[in-house]
Amino acid sequence: MYGRLLLAVGYLSAPFAGPGSAVITAAGWLSLGAEARRPTYAWVGLAGLLGVAGILAGEYGYLPGLQGVGGLLLLTYYVLSIAMVWITGIKGNNGALKAAAFFLAVSFLLAATGAGSVRDATVAASGGVVDWGGVAWANQAASSVIEAIGGVASLARLFAAVGAVLAAIGFMGLQEQAETVSREEAVFGLGVY
């Protein structure tokens, strides 16, 4: 119950709470993992909390080398948490969570592509061989429409806000499920017996 509440509040505050939202959602995943006996959720939450702690330790001079590591860990947490929203929506047959995962993923992608040169990023990702998946080409083609709407940042904020509201609705409506271990968790040893 507390995990779902933390996740609902954390995702709802995501568009305007900044790093505080990351702490709340990471604590929510950690709590939900303990409540539902799903260690994968707990590991994702722990990654988010460690990422925030690493950035804070680096910024305030305790351990300056940890800031970069914390940043990478927090970015990894964002990607994994979107995947966990999707997986939770699938397992709980919750349409709001599935839609939230879509909007959050598109928002993250727009924010990432708007942060720097998409062409440089795709060339780096492909080793300089080719435009990775045609992302730079698609970005160049869509740039006029995106600018007409208000720019990448505005579009990313809109998608993040829609995803945040849907995630909050989805987590509050998520039904408690019976404690069963899936076949994949049993095979890979991720289940708690």
Secondary structure, DSSP 8 states (H G I E B T S, - for coil): -HHHHHHHHHHHHHHHHTHHHHHHHHHHHHHHHHHTT-HHHHHHHHHHHHHHHHHHHHHTTSSTTHHHHHHHHHHHHHHHHHHHHHHHHHHTT-HHHHHHHHHHHHHHHHHHHHHS-HHHHHHHHTTTSS-GGGHHHHHHHHHHHHHHHT-HHHHHHHHHHHHHHHHHHHHHH---------HHHHHHT-S--
